[in-house]
Amino acid sequence: MAQFSQLPRLCASMRLLEFPERYVFEPMDGPHRPLSFDRVTGEASFVEVMPIDQDVPSSTIYGILGMIRLLAGMLLFSKVWTAFFFFFFRFARVSGTYIFVITSRDEAGTYRGVPIFRVSSMRILECNAQFEGLGDEEKKDEVHFLGLLKSVEASQGLYFSFETDLTLTTQLSPGVLKPELQSLWKMADPRFLWNRHLLEELIERKLEPYILPVIQGNIHTLGIILIGDKLATIALLSRRCIRRIGTRMWRRGANLEGYAANFVETEQILEVDGYTASYVQVRGSIPVVWEQIVDLTYKPTIRPLCLDETPKVVERHFRDISKRYGSVVAVDLIDQQGSEGVLSLAYANAMQRLVTDKLRYVQFDFHRICGHIHFERLSVLYEDVKNSILEQRFFLANATGDVVQIQLGVIRTNCVDCLDRTNVTQSLFGRKALETQLRHLGVFKASDTIHKDPSFDAKFKAMWANHGDEISIQYSGTPALKGDFVRYGKRTVFGLIRDGFNALARYFYNNFTDGVKQDAMDLVAGHYTAARNKPSPFKLNGLEALAYLPFASAVMLTGLTMTTVSLRQVGQDIYQFFYSVVWAGLTASTMALVKANGRQFCNRPRLCALH
């Protein structure tokens, strides 16, 4: 396979020195020049001569994720004309710069023969925490923005490598179909580069040894295992797209450009007997413009939007996928009746005019056919798409790195969230693809299946179950539902109970925490840019300012308590009946107000529009 020894070497570990006037990053593993960030201006530059080692705080870090400037980091202009200002005045940049660094990492396995690391903790270094030059309202906004950045420190599923590009599939890696060798960030697919926005200033200043590409998703590897009489390794790598990144309820469907929410590329890689084989499939939300805004109900109403634009949006989406992957089989798992039926109808109508020999649309009503426990009936779906998948083939390279065949297409799977039903289905496609590869390489006989090797079968199921849990946690906050079937091959009582708890947890996150999480994602991804000439996105108006659910809940609980107490004392004092009516009325009024304005009482994003 591809050799990466000629790639520009990145700093793999550094000593962070926190001087009063600047942060200095001193490489510990190579001849690179140290890097300095001014703690007043946030400006970055190489250090030619290291300062005398003073008694300053120091620590070890393992990479710089990037930096972001907020309100205090904006350029301040004089009120005179720009041209005049350019020649006769100087730009003044105050700081407000925030630098993301990796403080600890775990080795997640190997990929293409090199180690892969998971970010286990990060830290944000602040420059000019006093917010000099900001007005009172801007200072409040800066505090809100900083709170969003702090929440990013808990981001899960961030992976990186110092030696290979994780954003590209094996088929597209350098030395396979792309012979050129460049810096990792230059080769990276921008769709999957999680810190693309954070790296912009480092790239602009050509700080090459410190530009570390990071993906969000997951990587699971099965070490050296015995399959038949051959030693093999298997890896499962998922890359989460940042173009419409978000949380479960606040990023639904597609935008007008055709970018779908929760779009994830999953690559399953087999290395055996000197050969490397990979199989790629994708998932993504229904590429129709739609929303399902939380309003305190358990299952908010699904609303398709921009129906006149739907055919164009769907066409843009599949044109993009076809350009990148080749032929497409679109598998739609949502209910064709009930609340999901409106999406099924809109999607199916749009696909009718697009279907060709290179784009196939397959409807499979998962809940009607499989119910809640008969997931083995997915075999009906596989038989339907089997020939199309075989025609798309898989990528294969021999021991010398020569390409034997390439994958000519991709299967795209969706349900409503692209989490639970989708993961069960994708694990089946991954299993079938692996069996096909093993038969092709002579490791399996024509009748052999993974099920025949209980040890291998259990490891394979666990790998896909863990994969589903990680993607689900990043999108919804909880592990995947229906995961017991992926993990054990059957539904279990414990799995059903766990699904119930996870469903309730999703309800809580969707309604009361995901708005802030969505804002943090949009800010770090660069979908929202803080600017001093914008109105405050955090300013509340009207009922919005009063919609505080804990207070409303306290009023209702107090009302119910006082109503009960008053009714019990009616026999002693007739006036207690009047009090009970008043308290009951207050409680009912509060409940009616909350119900009628459920959206106002939910935690929702402030920075970007839904579409």
C-alpha angles and dihedrals in degrees: 000000000000119000116223100183091106094056117112106268118246127213105261098184134013141182111237113212115192106206117178092249101034149007114242123199111201115192113231099190109046150015095276121134116253117256126226133199117196109231092213103044101019090229117155125218141153118262114231095187122026113235118247108279103257129180094277131140112271136180141166120258131182104212147337113254092194141264140268134200120213132182096312089050096058121114113259115219131197115242091245122096115296095238093050090046092050092058102036106028136050127236112248117206119189117196125249087147121151122195121199115212132177110240098178138010141187126214107244098188135273132304123188087354097302131100121266122205134206121214104240097174139002138186135211116225111208126211118203099358088185091075093225115201096024128122122232094264092046091051089055090050091048089054089052091049091048089051089055091051091049090055088057088066087075094054112137132212100032113153134179144171131201093209111037139037111252094188094069128072119239089255092057098039119120114276093031111068095340110055098184121099117212139154111300094248091051092054094044122115102239091215091070102031100112096189097040093122093044091054097053097096093043089052092047090054092045095237091161102168090055100046103106118180115217131189130200117221128069143286123205123176134189105214119221107325133173115246110181102317095328131094112230144167126215127195131186115201126180126189120199116215116234098200092090100009118162152107129308101266101024097055110048132155121342136311123234091274089061096250108148127216120246092017108172130177113209123194124190112199128196124191116187137146091357094307127115118206128177136183123198128199132166139212130197143157119276102287093232124107103254142136141205105191116196115244103166092273116119094239113024120208117274111228125188111212135196092021091175089059096044097095091051093047092050091046092051091049096052093040087059093047093046091050091054103037110017121230117021134211108196111203113194114196101176126117113272091209135042125028093339092049094086090060093044091054095046092047095045093048091051092048095052092077094043102050113115136149086279097047121048126180119205123186116203116173096214098188095045094048102034101026114192100309111020098082091144085080087078084089086080089061093047093052088052095054099028097102092047091051092049090051090053089054124187137265117270132178128177130229093277092053095254114146111242096180140342133222109258101193147000140237114231117202129191142169122167098288096018088228120090109022089031094054093049090051096044091051088057092050090047091051093050092046091052092050090050091051093048091050091048090053093046095246091114127042118230093267098041121113135179089249090069091068106059095190095049091041092055093049092048092050092048091051092055093042091053089047091054092048094052095049090046094050091052093050105032106015096244137074117270121282118236087030093134090069091053091045100042105015092244142060115263135196090241090051092052091049091048090050089054093054092045091050090054090046090052089052090054095046093045093052104034113023113019097080091068091042090052092051091051091052093048092048096050093042091054095243088126124038120199112230134172094227094060125093114252110275090204099058112115125211136193117337088354090073092051098041098106110149098198089056092046090048091051091051091050093047092047091048093051091047094048092045090054093046092048093050091052090055097047091100091058098040124019090204088068088073089060090049091050090053090051093049092045090050092050091049093048092047092051091048091049091049092051093046094048092048100034094141091056092056094053127090104250136171120270105188109061137029117249094248 
